[in-house]
């Protein structure tokens, strides 16, 4: 009656072992470390950077416990671990000296931080320690509001400019172009011309068309499709996130959080950063793009010692360097509406660029006279120029053109991203800002741990005194519940915050509540005259429905907080929902497994240790006997 099959005990054992394994990384102490990140959009951190760091440390005679690459793409960094803080600071000075050619304009930023000393084999199976939130670790929190209307406004203006340019290029005559709200109205004198214009503009899949009439004039109403408008906002937010990621790398922040919240908000959390003014300056920093024509009177590499013409200048940094270009800026990054990586007709990597009307007009005038010559794309960041590309002009082009010459599709994607994110796609406003000091974070951790620990101890003492052996079984289940919850949070890579610790304490209370229901139900069955084995079986069986109902209703509230909440509320909701699931498993399945293991092997069970089983009728009978 009260015996589990072997597979259930194996399942419980495996679950406990997995819980111990994925909770273990949280007990390893921090190691002194250095994080090497890039300070420029055109400098990448990759495996070559790891070799440079390792060679620099070896050359200076500084021992490192480990040097490796973490992350990928724009968020990649090199982490070097050391035995003591003294070695850490010596290595910082050495790397800053060896990696950067110009100390006034460093290519790499070396930041001091601490990393968990988790063994490599644990990391290989994704057993990592919990990330600590700002309220536990200290740092800066920003909530940024992206101006969605500005993103749409920019796109609609770009469409208006493109429509004008397209009709002008195709020599399609019209009676006027006006913007009405988010629509563009084009007037024509006859139906044939309107049809011709529709066919010319329909190559843009994002546009929707509708016919209308205004007296004797025929109208073609052009608008962006709703899906295209939504995509414009989403791409604008993602573009801002990409630009922010590049800029925050300059701060050298370990494990920064940059994520979208809702439709048009961005959360930026910088653990360990205390200089708010510097952080805001980096986040709001702008980078600009410039298209310039090359000076063909000077050939870089052969005549660099000769005098550079007065209206030209030499650039030696970047993919297309060295190159001599005109000082006159042909088109700036403000004119770039969009840039998308793709392939040309020969399946070579290419970038399709779209300019606004003014930029298209200037580009058309220049390329008409310079077919076969070269044009340079420059990125200006922090007052320094970097050559992104030098391309040969194949033919005359205007608002839309394509540039080739990239070695790989990845290089084309990076160039497109730089063209788009040279500056933020839309203005952002700081709507929330808060700072948490590291000492306050350490105090929060201590208080959170003490409250959870003493709460657990108080519950354990009460349960053992009141329910005796069954109380001990409940405490074992409660400990396993806490183990499962921490293991799940570590496996999911969740960030633990102060509200999360509160949710853990709440999960302990809810878990023990389920055990109280089970124990009291078993007592009721004993009072009803059932045998101990039957009381155990009926107690677990009947209490399950009540436990399920109460936990499901609470889970619904937790899911509502998760879906509609934000920030700390969502952090609380995640831990709360996971705590409900683990408490149902531990309080019913695991707790019964322990009870069955202890009592199920006894065929003739006379009594069980579950505390005083008070029976009103029996108590009345005893009182009557004593009175008589």
Secondary structure as UniProt FT lines:
FT   HELIX           6..24
FT   HELIX           25..27
FT   STRAND          30..38
FT   TURN            41..42
FT   HELIX           47..59
FT   TURN            60..61
FT   STRAND          66..70
FT   HELIX           73..75
FT   STRAND          77..81
FT   HELIX           85..99
FT   HELIX           103..105
FT   STRAND          108..116
FT   HELIX           120..124
FT   TURN            125..126
FT   STRAND          131..132
FT   HELIX           134..137
FT   STRAND          139..146
FT   HELIX           148..169
FT   TURN            170..171
FT   STRAND          176..180
FT   TURN            181..182
FT   STRAND          183..188
FT   HELIX           191..201
FT   TURN            202..203
FT   TURN            205..206
FT   STRAND          207..214
FT   TURN            215..216
FT   STRAND          217..224
FT   HELIX           226..248
FT   HELIX           249..251
FT   TURN            254..255
FT   STRAND          257..261
FT   TURN            262..264
FT   STRAND          265..271
FT   HELIX           276..283
FT   STRAND          288..294
FT   TURN            296..297
FT   TURN            300..302
FT   TURN            304..305
FT   TURN            310..311
FT   STRAND          312..315
FT   TURN            319..320
FT   STRAND          323..326
FT   STRAND          331..332
FT   HELIX           333..335
FT   STRAND          336..343
FT   TURN            345..346
FT   STRAND          349..355
FT   HELIX           357..369
FT   TURN            371..372
FT   STRAND          374..381
FT   TURN            382..383
FT   STRAND          384..392
FT   STRAND          400..404
FT   HELIX           409..421
FT   STRAND          428..436
FT   HELIX           438..492
FT   STRAND          495..496
FT   HELIX           498..527
FT   TURN            528..529
FT   HELIX           532..564
FT   HELIX           568..584
FT   HELIX           585..590
FT   HELIX           591..599
FT   TURN            600..601
FT   HELIX           616..627
//
